[in-house]
Amino acid sequence: MKKYLKYIIGLLIIGIGSGAYMYYKPHQNIKASKAEVSLSAAEVFQAFESDETAANEEYLDKIMAVSGTVRDVSKNEEGIVSVTLDAGQDMFGVICQLDQLTQHAREDFPIGEKVNFKGVCTGMLMDVVLVRCVETN
Amino acid sequence: MKQFLLGLCLFMTVGLSQAEAQKYFTREGKISFYSDTPVEKIEAHNQKATCVLDVASGKMEFAVLVKAFQFEKALMQEHFNENYMESGTYPKSIFKGQIANAADVDLSKDGTYDVTVEGELTIHGIAKTVSTPGQITVAGDKISATAKFETQPEDHGIKIPSVVRKNIAKIVEIDVNVALEPFKK
C-alpha cells in the first residue's frame, strides 16, 4: 500500500496543478498572435452588410487585421479608447476598441490618418466591432 | 414650379430634422453583468452596446455583441461563449421596449427621472417579457440612462450542468449604463 501512496499523491498534485492552470489560464496575447484574416475596413463592413450570417460564420472570434483611415476617436470614462475606421459609409464604420491588457505605444490617432489594427472580431450592431485591438505596422 | 419644389424640399428637411431631434443614441453604452455566489464571483463588461431612444414615444432599444463581453478569467469567457451563450449561433442580445411613463420625463428641464422600462429581452435567441426600474438623467442636450435587469439563465434556455450550477447565480444581474446624444446625420 505504501508503495502506491506516493504515486497517488503524485497524481493528485498533477491534477490540482493542471486544474489551477486551466482556471487561471491567461487571456490570449493579441500582440503575439498572428492575424487569421486581413482585410480593409470597407471590405469587412461590406461582408457584414451584404450577408451578416455568412460573415458571422466566417469571422466571429477570429483575430482580424484591418486597415483604414481614422474617422473618429473616443475615450470613455474608464479610459478605454475606441477608434472608428472609415468604411465608405456615411454613418457607420468599423470600431476598434483598444485592448485593456496591452500597453499601447499611442492612444491618440489623428483623424484621416491611415492605420492598421488587429483584434478580435465580435460581429456587427450598427458598426462592425473589433475588441482587444492593438496597432500594427 | 422650381420654387414649389424648393419649398417642398425645405419643408421636408425641417420636418425631418425635427423628427430626428427626438431621437437619442449611443454606440458606447456600457452593459455589465454580475453573478454572485459563495463559490464564485463572476462579472463581465461590455462597453460597445448601442442604444436608441425615441423620447416622443418612449420607445427604446439596445443591442450588444455577446463576444465583446470581457471577463477577468479567460476560461470563464470561453465557457460563457461556447457552453452557455453559444455566441457563435446567437451573436447578439437585444432589448426592445419602451418607457412606460415617458410622459414624466421633461427633456427641457435638467434633472433625474425615475422610469419603468418594459419590453422584450432576447438572450440566447429566446425572448422574455421584462419590466424593470431605471433612471433617466437630463443634462442639457445629453441624456444618460441606467437600468438594472434581473434574469435567470434557465428563462433563456441556457442549460447549466448540475456540477457547476452552484457556481453560477440563480438570478443574474444586468446593469445598463448609457450616455445618449441627439441623433444627427
Interface residues (C-beta under 8 A of the other chain):
Chain A: M22 Y23 Y24 K25 P26 H27 Q28 N56 E57 L60 D61 S74 N76 E78 I80 S82 D90 M91 I95 Q97 Q100 V120 T122 G123 M124 L125 M126 D127 V129 V131 R132
Chain B: R27 E28 K30 Q47 K48 A49 T50 A63 V64 L65 V66 K67 A68 Q70 K73 A74 L75 Q77 N81 S87 G88 P91 K92 K185
